[in-house]
Amino acid sequence: MEQLDISRREALKLAGMGATSLGMPGAVMGSDKLNAQGNAVRSEKSCIFVLLCGGPSHVDTWDMKPNAPSEYRGPYKSISTKVPGMRLNEMHTKLAKLTDQFTLINSMTHPGAISNHFDAMHNLLSGQSTKRVQNGVPDDQPYLGSFVAKHKPSKRNIVSNAWLIKCVGRPVFCAPNIALGGYLGSAYAPVFVGSANNHPAMEKFTPPKIYDLADEERLSQRRKLLGSIESSALAKNALGRDWGDLREKAYDAMTRPEGREAFDLKREPTKVRERYGMHPLGQNLLLARRMVEAGVRFVTVNGWAGQADHDKKGPPSSSWDMHGGNMGMGNAFGNGSYGMGFCLPRLDQALAGLFTDLKERGMMDNTLVVVTGEFGRTPKVLTQKPPGRQHWPKCFSSILAGCGIGGGRVYGKSDKYGASVTNNPVRPEELAATIYHALDIPLNDLQIDNAGGRPITTGKPVMELFA
């Protein structure tokens, strides 16, 4: 019998739980592969997608222009890194020592004139460059995590697709289909974990209720009762045996402790937690690593850096929307919640912690890491006070690592101001195709089911990125 990918609703029914907690999104699973000890083997690949909501300035972070006039290059200096020719912002002191582990793309681009968060994020996450609304009809293209959940569902966890801290605050920051699963349906939408008031850097962090089994003893009794009333004739039938096996897999995925234990960060050594940083971004990346180890296929991490003690501005979705004074966000080059002086050191610490941890745990071969915003920032600093930069979709930067992505290289190039791509442009289509290829999702097999033959992306993988 072919592998059956089932929703949480079906999993709950198969496990004998009746109507309890039905309809939770992001909860699809596949068949299990067990080792000699009866434990699941982690052989499939996963992705940690770090979304720097708001759009970080590429010319102040990873594609700096030290020879440009001051009104373009901004106040920061670039520093050399472990890779000759690759220079980063001076606040990336930890990341500079790990550049041999990732590829830096300096030629990301939205081909259309997309200058708002809503559309740019939709295109980035859906792997396309078309308009979100065409002829009055909103696009229902699912996002990366939903496709991964459908075609590479977890073998060990009731959750396949998760999102750590859903974007909140002003709706312009939220891509339209993040909670819907697009045309695939809500079963493939992500499970949202945490909030501004409930995140893993907090002492009393509360995991999502999807892992709450309520009365586990009663669940076990239901399982036994269901098994006892099955007729021997049905048990001898091949289809009946298949459904019985599938029910057992659903029960196993729900009751396996590793899914719940992933949220207990106190199991981590203090040294490891502090390596990531004891702030929302650092601890969410650590949680993402633990969830991947527990079998979750796709974890999107909102790149919220937290709030500066002296500056409580900003929703937990837009640390990187650094307009400066013209939107009342303070100095983009300062130390407030919307300032690079506050956000960049936290990003540096968190990413360095993640890359170091994945390498030490032998997880780089099976864990793809993507770090990107939905667009970049204007090459020229806005003249208002305090200073900032406006949205810029024509050119921005991304980081990719793991799952065969080569390290220690810069791919693509922008012009002397960082205004436009001069070679090897990478659109949302190519980025999505590269992610699917890295996760072993064969694009030529996905002219998909209820989509009327629509491909998940029209792009091709950037094969030069793979070692």
Secondary structure, 3 states (H helix, E strand, C coil): CCCCCECHHHHHHHCCCCCCCCCCCCCCECCCCECCCCCECCCCCEEEEEECCCCCCHHHCCCCCCCCCHHHHCCCCEEECCCCCCEEECCCCCHHHHHHHCEEEEEECCCCCCCCHHHHHHHHHHCCCCCCEECCEECCCCCHHHHHHHHCCECCCCCCEEEECCCCCCHHHCCCCCCCCHHHCHHHCCEEECECCECCCCCCCCCCHHHCCCCHHHHHHHHHHHHHHCCHHHHHCHHHHHHHHHHHHHHHHHHCHHHHHCCCHHHCCHHHHHHHCCCHHHHHHHHHHHHHHCCCCEEEEECCCCCECCECCCCCCCCCCCCHHHHCCCCCCCCCCCCHHHHHHHHHHHHHHHHHHHHHCCCCCCEEEEEECCCEECCCCCCCCCCCCCEECCCEEEEEEECCECCCEEECEECCCCCCEEECCECHHHHHHHHHHHCCCCHHHCECHHHCCCECCCCCCCHHHEC
